[in-house]
Amino acid sequence: MTSNPPSGIQWEIRHGRRRTVVVEVGGGLREYTVDGAHVLDGYAVDRVADGGRGQPLLPWPNRLADGQYTFEGQQLQVPIDEVARNNAMHGLTRWLNWRLVAQEPSSIRVGHVVHPRSGYPFTLDLEIEYTLDDSGLSVRTRAHNSGSGPLPFGAGQHPYFSVGTSLVDAAQLQLPVRGHVELDNDRLLPTGTIRPIETTALDYSTPRLIGSAILDDCFCDLVRDADGRARARLSDPASGRGLTVWVGPGYRYLQVFTGDTLAPERRRQGLAIEPMTCPPNAFRTGTDLIVLGPDEAVELEWGVTEGI
């Protein structure tokens, strides 16, 4: 291991055959393996988290047009970091240091306080708990408004998954969704139209090979099982290897990304299945935006299990 990794301190947890590495920079997932096989298409310890790999997306996921929004009568501007499309991307905490709150052999809790700043003049206390058990990996995010007024909030995470295929083309995908959030071609922002999934070319309601499909799409109206969880499934038909990504009730959207805009050597190596509480541009449109009053908190949970 390099003496000063780009992603900061490396915290490792284990449970039986499972091993996960959580990092200081962004508080995200760098690695998750089962019996040495990679479940996450993560990144090496001497590399930066390219393409958002494993990063929590807080206090908003995805894109915010022009980095501008209005909240409680305030017109606010956050930094533009997707310059080509003039969007603010994936929140404020991806490149900041998180602190260790608690660690056990098979679980870890990390935290970060977003203090008032230009564009987000609110105090938001964040904690993420990663836990390994016999069923797999679960991720619980807690956001607490520790300020004196209301604040806007949305959450997501950006894991890329692998079932051992050299490219995602050979993998089979099933999504528990009824709707597709139409995005414009130029900035990948919602147009305001939601289409029934069966009317699109993106109907993965039954298992289907990804093939050459290029995906950077937002899906909604999740189909949930009796336990309130929605389950997306990714598998390799050739080997029978598979995994299930589940999201709890707080996550109402899934962004799916085949990685075609990444560096050439990283494209289509893994499939991003991103739990999100709201669609892109929610700070601007208010769609499914969470508003936390003073001392209010929200908890969200998602996870991954082996097998389908």
C-alpha positions in Angstrom: 0.0 0.0 0.0 1.2 3.5 -0.8 2.1 5.5 2.2 -0.2 8.3 1.3 -3.1 7.0 -0.8 -5.0 9.6 -2.9 -8.2 8.5 -1.2 -6.7 9.0 2.3 -7.0 6.6 5.2 -8.1 3.1 4.3 -10.5 1.4 6.7 -11.0 -2.3 6.2 -13.8 -4.5 7.6 -14.4 -8.2 7.2 -17.0 -10.9 7.7 -16.3 -14.4 6.8 -15.6 -14.5 3.0 -16.4 -10.8 2.6 -14.0 -7.8 2.7 -14.7 -4.1 2.2 -12.5 -1.0 2.1 -14.0 2.4 3.0 -11.9 5.5 2.4 -11.4 8.8 4.2 -11.8 11.0 1.0 -15.6 11.1 0.3 -16.4 8.4 2.9 -17.0 6.0 0.0 -16.4 2.4 -1.0 -13.2 1.6 -2.7 -13.4 -2.2 -2.7 -15.8 -5.0 -1.9 -14.8 -8.7 -2.5 -16.3 -12.1 -1.7 -13.9 -15.0 -1.7 -11.4 -12.6 -3.4 -13.8 -11.9 -6.4 -14.7 -8.3 -7.0 -18.3 -7.4 -6.5 -17.5 -3.7 -6.9 -15.7 -2.5 -9.9 -13.7 -0.2 -7.6 -10.2 1.4 -7.9 -6.7 0.7 -6.8 -5.3 2.1 -3.6 -2.9 4.3 -5.6 -5.6 5.8 -7.8 -8.3 8.5 -7.5 -12.0 7.5 -7.5 -12.6 8.1 -11.2 -16.2 8.4 -12.4 -17.5 8.8 -8.9 -16.7 5.2 -8.0 -18.3 4.2 -4.7 -18.7 7.8 -3.6 -21.7 9.1 -1.6 -23.6 11.9 -3.4 -24.6 14.4 -0.8 -26.4 16.7 -0.2 -27.8 16.1 -3.7 -27.2 13.3 -6.3 -26.6 13.7 -10.0 -26.8 17.1 -11.9 -28.0 20.6 -10.9 -28.5 22.9 -13.8 -26.1 25.9 -13.7 -25.4 25.1 -10.1 -28.4 27.4 -9.2 -31.5 26.9 -7.1 -33.9 28.9 -4.9 -34.7 27.8 -1.4 -36.8 29.7 1.2 -36.6 32.8 -0.9 -32.8 32.6 -1.2 -31.2 32.5 -4.7 -28.2 30.2 -4.3 -25.2 29.2 -6.4 -22.9 26.2 -5.9 -19.7 25.6 -7.9 -19.9 24.2 -11.4 -17.9 21.0 -11.7 -19.3 19.5 -14.9 -18.0 22.3 -17.0 -18.9 21.0 -20.4 -22.6 20.9 -19.5 -22.6 23.8 -17.0 -23.9 21.6 -14.2 -23.0 21.1 -10.5 -22.5 17.4 -10.1 -23.1 15.0 -7.2 -23.1 17.3 -4.2 -20.5 18.8 -2.0 -18.8 16.0 0.0 -17.1 13.7 -2.6 -13.6 15.2 -2.2 -13.7 16.1 1.4 -12.2 14.2 4.4 -14.6 12.1 6.5 -13.8 11.1 10.0 -14.0 7.7 11.7 -16.9 7.6 14.1 -16.9 3.9 15.2 -15.4 0.7 13.9 -16.0 -3.0 14.6 -14.5 -6.0 12.7 -17.5 -6.2 10.4 -18.9 -2.6 10.4 -17.7 1.0 10.3 -19.4 4.3 10.7 -17.9 7.5 9.2 -19.1 11.1 9.5 -18.8 14.5 8.1 -20.4 17.9 9.0 -21.3 20.2 6.1 -20.9 23.7 7.6 -22.6 26.7 6.1 -21.0 28.0 2.9 -21.7 30.0 -0.1 -24.4 28.2 -2.1 -25.4 25.9 0.8 -25.8 28.0 3.9 -26.9 25.2 6.2 -25.5 22.9 8.8 -25.9 19.2 7.9 -24.5 16.4 10.0 -23.9 13.2 8.0 -23.0 9.7 9.0 -22.7 6.5 6.8 -22.5 3.0 8.3 -21.2 0.1 6.2 -22.0 -3.4 7.5 -21.0 -6.8 6.4 -23.0 -9.9 7.4 -24.0 -13.3 6.0 -26.3 -11.7 3.5 -23.8 -9.2 2.1 -23.1 -5.5 2.4 -25.6 -2.9 3.7 -25.1 0.9 3.7 -27.1 3.2 6.0 -26.9 6.9 5.6 -28.2 9.3 8.2 -28.6 13.1 7.6 -29.4 15.4 10.5 -30.2 19.1 10.3 -28.3 20.6 13.2 -28.9 24.2 12.1 -31.6 26.7 13.0 -33.7 26.7 9.8 -34.9 24.2 7.1 -32.5 22.8 4.5 -32.8 21.0 1.2 -31.5 17.5 1.0 -31.1 14.6 -1.4 -28.9 11.5 -1.3 -27.3 8.9 -3.6 -24.3 6.7 -3.9 -22.3 5.7 -7.0 -21.2 2.0 -6.9 -20.1 0.2 -10.0 -20.8 -3.5 -10.0 -19.1 -6.5 -11.6 -20.2 -10.1 -12.2 -16.9 -11.1 -13.7 -17.6 -10.3 -17.4 -14.8 -8.5 -19.2 -17.4 -5.9 -20.3 -20.9 -5.1 -19.2 -22.1 -6.1 -22.7 -22.1 -9.7 -21.7 -24.1 -9.2 -18.5 -27.8 -9.5 -18.0 -29.8 -6.8 -16.2 -33.1 -6.7 -14.5 -34.6 -3.5 -13.1 -37.5 -3.2 -10.7 -39.0 0.0 -12.3 -42.1 1.1 -14.1 -41.0 4.5 -15.3 -38.2 6.2 -17.2 -37.3 9.9 -16.4 -36.7 11.4 -19.8 -33.4 13.4 -19.9 -32.4 15.9 -22.6 -29.5 14.9 -24.8 -27.3 18.0 -24.2 -27.1 18.3 -20.4 -28.7 15.0 -19.2 -31.3 17.0 -17.2 -35.0 15.9 -16.9 -37.4 17.3 -19.5 -40.4 16.9 -17.3 -41.6 13.8 -19.0 -41.8 10.3 -17.4 -42.5 7.5 -19.7 -43.9 4.1 -18.9 -41.0 1.7 -19.1 -42.8 -0.6 -21.6 -43.0 2.3 -24.1 -39.3 2.8 -24.2 -36.3 0.8 -25.5 -35.1 0.5 -21.9 -37.5 -2.1 -20.6 -35.4 -4.3 -18.3 -38.3 -5.4 -16.2 -37.4 -9.0 -17.2 -33.8 -10.1 -17.4 -32.1 -8.9 -20.6 -28.6 -8.7 -21.9 -27.1 -5.2 -21.9 -25.3 -5.8 -25.1 -24.2 -2.6 -26.9 -26.8 -0.4 -25.1 -25.4 2.9 -23.9 -27.1 3.8 -20.6 -26.9 6.9 -18.5 -30.5 6.9 -17.5 -32.8 7.6 -14.6 -35.5 5.2 -13.6 -38.5 5.7 -11.3 -41.7 4.2 -9.9 -39.8 1.3 -8.3 -41.5 -2.0 -7.9 -41.1 -3.1 -4.2 -41.3 -6.5 -2.5 -43.3 -7.2 0.6 -40.4 -5.9 2.8 -40.5 -2.5 1.1 -37.3 -3.1 -0.8 -36.8 -2.8 -4.6 -34.3 -5.2 -6.1 -32.1 -4.8 -9.2 -30.3 -7.9 -10.5 -27.1 -8.2 -12.5 -25.8 -11.6 -13.7 -23.5 -13.4 -16.1 -25.5 -16.0 -18.0 -22.3 -17.9 -18.9 -21.0 -18.5 -15.4 -24.2 -18.1 -13.4 -22.6 -15.6 -11.2 -24.9 -12.8 -10.1 -25.7 -10.1 -7.5 -28.8 -8.2 -6.3 -28.8 -4.5 -5.4 -31.6 -3.6 -3.0 -32.8 -0.2 -2.0 -35.0 0.7 1.0 -38.2 2.9 0.8 -36.3 6.3 1.0 -34.6 5.6 -2.4 -37.1 6.3 -5.1 -34.9 6.4 -8.2 -32.1 4.4 -9.8 -29.6 5.9 -12.2 -27.9 3.2 -14.4 -24.7 4.0 -16.2 -22.6 1.8 -18.5 -19.6 4.1 -18.2 -19.1 5.0 -21.8 -17.8 8.5 -21.0 -15.0 7.2 -18.7 -11.3 6.9 -19.7 -11.0 4.3 -22.5 -9.5 1.6 -20.3 -12.4 2.0 -17.8 -15.3 2.1 -20.1 -18.0 -0.5 -19.7 -15.9 -2.4 -17.2 -18.6 -2.3 -14.5 -22.3 -1.2 -14.3 -23.2 1.7 -12.0 -26.5 1.2 -10.3 -27.0 4.3 -8.2 -29.7 4.6 -5.5 -31.1 8.1 -5.4 -33.8 9.8 -3.3 -34.6 12.3 -6.0 -34.1 12.7 -9.8 -31.4 15.0 -11.4 -32.0 18.7 -10.9 -34.2 18.2 -7.8 -32.8 21.2 -6.0 -34.1 23.3 -8.8 -37.4 21.6 -9.6 -38.3 20.4 -6.1 -39.2 17.0 -7.4 -39.0 14.6 -4.4 -36.7 17.0 -2.6 -36.4 16.2 1.1 -36.7 19.3 3.3 -35.3 18.8 6.8 -36.5 21.2 9.5 -34.3 22.1 12.5 -33.2 18.9 14.4 -35.0 16.7 11.9 -33.2 13.6 10.5 -33.6 11.1 7.8 -32.2 7.5 7.5 -31.8 5.7 4.2 -30.5 2.2 3.4 -29.4 0.1 0.5 -27.2 -2.9 0.0 -25.9 -5.7 -2.2 -26.2 -9.5 -1.8 -24.6 -12.2 -3.9 -26.8 -14.2 -6.1 -30.1 -13.3 -7.9 
